Amino acid sequence: MCGRSMGACLLGSFSKVELLEGDSGVGTVLLVTFATAPGTAGSGSSKDKFVKIDNENYVKESAVIEGGFLDLCFRKY
């Protein structure tokens, strides 16, 4: 397990997150570049779009719209 927070689990997982469009609200699109693991050929990336935001409950849902798991033929995970 990763400990007490999701942030601790994800630390070091991404090398870069770029804002492609939007203002951090619903519809915002991010380009997420994954960190390269030692001994691998390179890093992958995905475009994610925020589809639901609930600030009161600290929830942000996103959908992968390009790359990432879609490149591996996953449609749901």
A tleap script that builds the chain and sets N, CA, C and O, in Angstrom:
source leaprc.protein.ff14SB
mol = sequence {
  NMET CYS GLY ARG SER MET GLY ALA CYS LEU
  LEU GLY SER PHE SER LYS VAL GLU LEU LEU
  GLU GLY ASP SER GLY VAL GLY THR VAL LEU
  LEU VAL THR PHE ALA THR ALA PRO GLY THR
  ALA GLY SER GLY SER SER LYS ASP LYS PHE
  VAL LYS ILE ASP ASN GLU ASN TYR VAL LYS
  GLU SER ALA VAL ILE GLU GLY GLY PHE LEU
  ASP LEU CYS PHE ARG LYS CTYR
}
set mol.1.N position { 0.840 -1.190 0.000 }
set mol.1.CA position { 0.000 0.000 0.000 }
set mol.1.C position { 0.875 1.239 0.000 }
set mol.1.O position { 2.063 1.181 0.316 }
set mol.2.N position { 0.282 2.334 -0.352 }
set mol.2.CA position { 1.041 3.573 -0.533 }
set mol.2.C position { 1.108 4.442 0.710 }
set mol.2.O position { 1.792 5.465 0.697 }
set mol.3.N position { 0.443 4.082 1.752 }
set mol.3.CA position { 0.474 4.935 2.922 }
set mol.3.C position { -0.840 5.674 3.103 }
set mol.3.O position { -1.915 5.143 2.828 }
set mol.4.N position { -0.732 6.893 3.565 }
set mol.4.CA position { -1.923 7.615 3.965 }
set mol.4.C position { -2.578 8.442 2.869 }
set mol.4.O position { -3.752 8.787 3.002 }
set mol.5.N position { -1.881 8.773 1.802 }
set mol.5.CA position { -2.500 9.635 0.798 }
set mol.5.C position { -2.220 9.155 -0.617 }
set mol.5.O position { -1.215 8.498 -0.890 }
set mol.6.N position { -3.137 9.503 -1.503 }
set mol.6.CA position { -2.953 9.179 -2.913 }
set mol.6.C position { -1.744 9.917 -3.470 }
set mol.6.O position { -1.044 9.404 -4.343 }
set mol.7.N position { -1.502 11.120 -2.964 }
set mol.7.CA position { -0.338 11.896 -3.404 }
set mol.7.C position { 0.958 11.141 -3.193 }
set mol.7.O position { 1.856 11.198 -4.034 }
set mol.8.N position { 1.065 10.435 -2.080 }
set mol.8.CA position { 2.261 9.649 -1.795 }
set mol.8.C position { 2.406 8.520 -2.808 }
set mol.8.O position { 3.524 8.168 -3.186 }
set mol.9.N position { 1.293 7.952 -3.248 }
set mol.9.CA position { 1.323 6.865 -4.244 }
set mol.9.C position { 1.805 7.366 -5.596 }
set mol.9.O position { 2.530 6.670 -6.306 }
set mol.10.N position { 1.398 8.570 -5.941 }
set mol.10.CA position { 1.668 9.094 -7.279 }
set mol.10.C position { 2.977 9.857 -7.387 }
set mol.10.O position { 3.419 10.159 -8.495 }
set mol.11.N position { 3.603 10.173 -6.269 }
set mol.11.CA position { 4.839 10.935 -6.267 }
set mol.11.C position { 5.881 10.237 -7.130 }
set mol.11.O position { 6.211 9.076 -6.890 }
set mol.12.N position { 6.392 10.928 -8.116 }
set mol.12.CA position { 7.388 10.362 -9.007 }
set mol.12.C position { 6.811 9.624 -10.204 }
set mol.12.O position { 7.567 9.146 -11.049 }
set mol.13.N position { 5.481 9.520 -10.298 }
set mol.13.CA position { 4.851 8.811 -11.413 }
set mol.13.C position { 4.816 9.636 -12.685 }
set mol.13.O position { 4.797 9.086 -13.786 }
set mol.14.N position { 4.807 10.958 -12.538 }
set mol.14.CA position { 4.692 11.849 -13.695 }
set mol.14.C position { 5.929 12.723 -13.795 }
set mol.14.O position { 6.449 13.191 -12.782 }
set mol.15.N position { 6.398 12.943 -15.011 }
set mol.15.CA position { 7.523 13.850 -15.182 }
set mol.15.C position { 7.049 15.251 -15.529 }
set mol.15.O position { 7.753 16.231 -15.285 }
set mol.16.N position { 5.823 15.343 -16.113 }
set mol.16.CA position { 5.316 16.658 -16.497 }
set mol.16.C position { 3.808 16.597 -16.672 }
set mol.16.O position { 3.268 15.596 -17.143 }
set mol.17.N position { 3.131 17.677 -16.288 }
set mol.17.CA position { 1.703 17.836 -16.537 }
set mol.17.C position { 1.509 19.210 -17.162 }
set mol.17.O position { 1.842 20.226 -16.551 }
set mol.18.N position { 0.970 19.242 -18.385 }
set mol.18.CA position { 0.783 20.501 -19.098 }
set mol.18.C position { -0.696 20.792 -19.302 }
set mol.18.O position { -1.473 19.894 -19.623 }
set mol.19.N position { -1.078 22.036 -19.117 }
set mol.19.CA position { -2.442 22.482 -19.389 }
set mol.19.C position { -2.554 22.776 -20.877 }
set mol.19.O position { -1.878 23.671 -21.385 }
set mol.20.N position { -3.407 22.026 -21.584 }
set mol.20.CA position { -3.582 22.235 -23.019 }
set mol.20.C position { -4.734 23.173 -23.325 }
set mol.20.O position { -4.649 23.997 -24.235 }
set mol.21.N position { -5.823 23.044 -22.556 }
set mol.21.CA position { -6.952 23.961 -22.729 }
set mol.21.C position { -7.806 23.965 -21.472 }
set mol.21.O position { -7.857 22.983 -20.731 }
set mol.22.N position { -8.470 25.080 -21.249 }
set mol.22.CA position { -9.365 25.188 -20.109 }
set mol.22.C position { -8.778 25.991 -18.966 }
set mol.22.O position { -7.673 26.525 -19.052 }
set mol.23.N position { -9.554 26.060 -17.888 }
set mol.23.CA position { -9.190 26.870 -16.725 }
set mol.23.C position { -9.258 26.065 -15.430 }
set mol.23.O position { -9.526 26.622 -14.365 }
set mol.24.N position { -9.020 24.779 -15.517 }
set mol.24.CA position { -9.073 23.830 -14.403 }
set mol.24.C position { -10.483 23.404 -14.052 }
set mol.24.O position { -10.673 22.671 -13.082 }
set mol.25.N position { -11.484 23.842 -14.813 }
set mol.25.CA position { -12.859 23.419 -14.603 }
set mol.25.C position { -13.200 22.229 -15.490 }
set mol.25.O position { -12.331 21.673 -16.161 }
set mol.26.N position { -14.460 21.850 -15.486 }
set mol.26.CA position { -14.934 20.765 -16.348 }
set mol.26.C position { -14.602 21.118 -17.802 }
set mol.26.O position { -14.820 22.247 -18.241 }
set mol.27.N position { -14.078 20.151 -18.532 }
set mol.27.CA position { -13.687 20.366 -19.924 }
set mol.27.C position { -12.210 20.659 -20.099 }
set mol.27.O position { -11.712 20.656 -21.225 }
set mol.28.N position { -11.500 20.912 -19.011 }
set mol.28.CA position { -10.064 21.175 -19.073 }
set mol.28.C position { -9.340 19.934 -19.576 }
set mol.28.O position { -9.663 18.814 -19.178 }
set mol.29.N position { -8.357 20.138 -20.453 }
set mol.29.CA position { -7.569 19.036 -21.010 }
set mol.29.C position { -6.116 19.194 -20.572 }
set mol.29.O position { -5.521 20.261 -20.724 }
set mol.30.N position { -5.557 18.117 -20.027 }
set mol.30.CA position { -4.164 18.078 -19.582 }
set mol.30.C position { -3.394 17.050 -20.396 }
set mol.30.O position { -3.937 16.015 -20.781 }
set mol.31.N position { -2.129 17.341 -20.653 }
set mol.31.CA position { -1.216 16.360 -21.229 }
set mol.31.C position { -0.323 15.886 -20.091 }
set mol.31.O position { 0.465 16.660 -19.548 }
set mol.32.N position { -0.450 14.609 -19.732 }
set mol.32.CA position { 0.298 14.027 -18.631 }
set mol.32.C position { 1.402 13.149 -19.205 }
set mol.32.O position { 1.129 12.199 -19.939 }
set mol.33.N position { 2.654 13.471 -18.868 }
set mol.33.CA position { 3.797 12.675 -19.308 }
set mol.33.C position { 4.286 11.863 -18.120 }
set mol.33.O position { 4.601 12.413 -17.065 }
set mol.34.N position { 4.347 10.545 -18.302 }
set mol.34.CA position { 4.730 9.644 -17.226 }
set mol.34.C position { 6.241 9.616 -17.065 }
set mol.34.O position { 6.981 9.763 -18.038 }
set mol.35.N position { 6.691 9.427 -15.840 }
set mol.35.CA position { 8.113 9.317 -15.559 }
set mol.35.C position { 8.650 8.028 -16.179 }
set mol.35.O position { 7.946 7.021 -16.256 }
set mol.36.N position { 9.878 8.076 -16.609 }
set mol.36.CA position { 10.518 6.903 -17.193 }
set mol.36.C position { 11.052 6.015 -16.076 }
set mol.36.O position { 11.804 6.463 -15.211 }
set mol.37.N position { 10.658 4.777 -16.113 }
set mol.37.CA position { 11.159 3.813 -15.122 }
set mol.37.C position { 12.545 3.336 -15.544 }
set mol.37.O position { 12.810 3.179 -16.736 }
set mol.38.N position { 13.420 3.109 -14.590 }
set mol.38.CA position { 14.757 2.603 -14.928 }
set mol.38.C position { 14.669 1.324 -15.753 }
set mol.38.O position { 13.911 0.411 -15.424 }
set mol.39.N position { 15.452 1.270 -16.826 }
set mol.39.CA position { 15.499 0.074 -17.653 }
set mol.39.C position { 14.407 -0.006 -18.714 }
set mol.39.O position { 14.265 -1.037 -19.371 }
set mol.40.N position { 13.618 1.083 -18.897 }
set mol.40.CA position { 12.573 1.075 -19.917 }
set mol.40.C position { 12.971 1.966 -21.083 }
set mol.40.O position { 13.892 2.775 -20.974 }
set mol.41.N position { 12.275 1.811 -22.190 }
set mol.41.CA position { 12.632 2.512 -23.423 }
set mol.41.C position { 12.281 3.993 -23.414 }
set mol.41.O position { 12.919 4.763 -24.132 }
set mol.42.N position { 11.319 4.415 -22.652 }
set mol.42.CA position { 10.942 5.817 -22.661 }
set mol.42.C position { 9.656 6.032 -21.907 }
set mol.42.O position { 9.071 5.098 -21.359 }
set mol.43.N position { 9.227 7.271 -21.889 }
set mol.43.CA position { 8.011 7.585 -21.142 }
set mol.43.C position { 6.822 7.655 -22.086 }
set mol.43.O position { 6.971 7.959 -23.269 }
set mol.44.N position { 5.658 7.376 -21.557 }
set mol.44.CA position { 4.428 7.508 -22.301 }
set mol.44.C position { 3.697 8.760 -21.857 }
set mol.44.O position { 4.146 9.478 -20.963 }
set mol.45.N position { 2.576 9.006 -22.489 }
set mol.45.CA position { 1.782 10.168 -22.104 }
set mol.45.C position { 0.308 9.889 -22.378 }
set mol.45.O position { -0.046 8.945 -23.085 }
set mol.46.N position { -0.531 10.730 -21.805 }
set mol.46.CA position { -1.960 10.640 -22.078 }
set mol.46.C position { -2.563 12.034 -22.012 }
set mol.46.O position { -2.063 12.913 -21.311 }
set mol.47.N position { -3.643 12.217 -22.754 }
set mol.47.CA position { -4.436 13.438 -22.644 }
set mol.47.C position { -5.653 13.088 -21.809 }
set mol.47.O position { -6.389 12.150 -22.113 }
set mol.48.N position { -5.850 13.861 -20.749 }
set mol.48.CA position { -6.958 13.637 -19.825 }
set mol.48.C position { -7.859 14.863 -19.810 }
set mol.48.O position { -7.384 15.997 -19.849 }
set mol.49.N position { -9.167 14.621 -19.753 }
set mol.49.CA position { -10.148 15.703 -19.733 }
set mol.49.C position { -10.970 15.601 -18.463 }
set mol.49.O position { -11.503 14.536 -18.149 }
set mol.50.N position { -11.078 16.719 -17.718 }
set mol.50.CA position { -11.913 16.737 -16.514 }
set mol.50.C position { -13.372 16.646 -16.919 }
set mol.50.O position { -13.852 17.451 -17.716 }
set mol.51.N position { -14.086 15.655 -16.365 }
set mol.51.CA position { -15.496 15.452 -16.704 }
set mol.51.C position { -16.432 15.745 -15.532 }
set mol.51.O position { -17.630 15.947 -15.733 }
set mol.52.N position { -15.894 15.771 -14.308 }
set mol.52.CA position { -16.717 16.078 -13.140 }
set mol.52.C position { -15.821 16.692 -12.078 }
set mol.52.O position { -14.716 16.208 -11.831 }
set mol.53.N position { -16.299 17.757 -11.453 }
set mol.53.CA position { -15.555 18.395 -10.374 }
set mol.53.C position { -16.514 18.672 -9.233 }
set mol.53.O position { -17.567 19.280 -9.422 }
set mol.54.N position { -16.136 18.218 -8.044 }
set mol.54.CA position { -16.910 18.458 -6.831 }
set mol.54.C position { -15.924 18.976 -5.783 }
set mol.54.O position { -15.333 18.199 -5.033 }
set mol.55.N position { -15.758 20.297 -5.744 }
set mol.55.CA position { -14.779 20.899 -4.839 }
set mol.55.C position { -15.121 20.665 -3.374 }
set mol.55.O position { -14.224 20.543 -2.541 }
set mol.56.N position { -16.393 20.602 -3.056 }
set mol.56.CA position { -16.815 20.408 -1.666 }
set mol.56.C position { -16.320 19.074 -1.121 }
set mol.56.O position { -15.940 18.980 0.046 }
set mol.57.N position { -16.324 18.038 -1.969 }
set mol.57.CA position { -15.892 16.702 -1.553 }
set mol.57.C position { -14.499 16.333 -2.073 }
set mol.57.O position { -14.079 15.181 -1.965 }
set mol.58.N position { -13.790 17.309 -2.633 }
set mol.58.CA position { -12.424 17.098 -3.127 }
set mol.58.C position { -12.349 15.983 -4.170 }
set mol.58.O position { -11.491 15.104 -4.089 }
set mol.59.N position { -13.264 16.030 -5.160 }
set mol.59.CA position { -13.318 15.006 -6.203 }
set mol.59.C position { -13.119 15.663 -7.562 }
set mol.59.O position { -13.779 16.648 -7.890 }
set mol.60.N position { -12.198 15.106 -8.349 }
set mol.60.CA position { -12.020 15.499 -9.743 }
set mol.60.C position { -11.965 14.216 -10.543 }
set mol.60.O position { -11.063 13.400 -10.354 }
set mol.61.N position { -12.929 14.030 -11.442 }
set mol.61.CA position { -12.939 12.853 -12.308 }
set mol.61.C position { -12.458 13.272 -13.676 }
set mol.61.O position { -12.807 14.340 -14.181 }
set mol.62.N position { -11.651 12.412 -14.268 }
set mol.62.CA position { -11.170 12.697 -15.611 }
set mol.62.C position { -11.327 11.457 -16.489 }
set mol.62.O position { -11.448 10.332 -16.005 }
set mol.63.N position { -11.319 11.708 -17.787 }
set mol.63.CA position { -11.373 10.626 -18.771 }
set mol.63.C position { -10.133 10.735 -19.642 }
set mol.63.O position { -9.752 11.826 -20.067 }
set mol.64.N position { -9.506 9.592 -19.902 }
set mol.64.CA position { -8.376 9.569 -20.829 }
set mol.64.C position { -8.959 9.682 -22.229 }
set mol.64.O position { -9.780 8.857 -22.631 }
set mol.65.N position { -8.543 10.696 -22.971 }
set mol.65.CA position { -9.092 10.900 -24.318 }
set mol.65.C position { -8.093 10.551 -25.418 }
set mol.65.O position { -8.452 10.466 -26.592 }
set mol.66.N position { -6.820 10.350 -25.019 }
set mol.66.CA position { -5.801 9.966 -26.002 }
set mol.66.C position { -4.589 9.405 -25.269 }
set mol.66.O position { -4.206 9.916 -24.217 }
set mol.67.N position { -3.986 8.358 -25.819 }
set mol.67.CA position { -2.772 7.793 -25.230 }
set mol.67.C position { -3.050 6.986 -23.976 }
set mol.67.O position { -4.166 6.513 -23.762 }
set mol.68.N position { -2.025 6.834 -23.150 }
set mol.68.CA position { -2.157 6.120 -21.884 }
set mol.68.C position { -2.753 4.732 -22.057 }
set mol.68.O position { -2.314 3.960 -22.910 }
set mol.69.N position { -3.760 4.419 -21.240 }
set mol.69.CA position { -4.403 3.104 -21.299 }
set mol.69.C position { -5.096 2.851 -22.633 }
set mol.69.O position { -5.251 1.698 -23.037 }
set mol.70.N position { -5.516 3.916 -23.326 }
set mol.70.CA position { -6.163 3.718 -24.629 }
set mol.70.C position { -5.189 3.107 -25.632 }
set mol.70.O position { -5.591 2.314 -26.483 }
set mol.71.N position { -3.898 3.475 -25.536 }
set mol.71.CA position { -2.886 2.885 -26.421 }
set mol.71.C position { -2.704 1.403 -26.162 }
set mol.71.O position { -2.212 0.676 -27.025 }
set mol.72.N position { -3.100 0.945 -24.972 }
set mol.72.CA position { -2.992 -0.470 -24.618 }
set mol.72.C position { -4.304 -1.219 -24.851 }
set mol.72.O position { -4.473 -2.353 -24.404 }
set mol.73.N position { -5.229 -0.564 -25.559 }
set mol.73.CA position { -6.526 -1.130 -25.942 }
set mol.73.C position { -7.520 -1.244 -24.786 }
set mol.73.O position { -8.519 -1.953 -24.913 }
set mol.74.N position { -7.273 -0.563 -23.661 }
set mol.74.CA position { -8.246 -0.527 -22.576 }
set mol.74.C position { -9.289 0.541 -22.886 }
set mol.74.O position { -8.951 1.621 -23.370 }
set mol.75.N position { -10.542 0.243 -22.612 }
set mol.75.CA position { -11.615 1.230 -22.746 }
set mol.75.C position { -12.181 1.585 -21.377 }
set mol.75.O position { -12.722 2.673 -21.179 }
set mol.76.N position { -12.049 0.641 -20.424 }
set mol.76.CA position { -12.470 0.859 -19.037 }
set mol.76.C position { -11.415 0.254 -18.133 }
set mol.76.O position { -10.792 -0.753 -18.470 }
set mol.77.N position { -11.222 0.872 -16.994 }
set mol.77.CA position { -10.280 0.325 -16.002 }
set mol.77.C position { -10.678 0.790 -14.634 }
set mol.77.O position { -10.022 0.447 -13.651 }
savepdb mol mol.pdb
quit
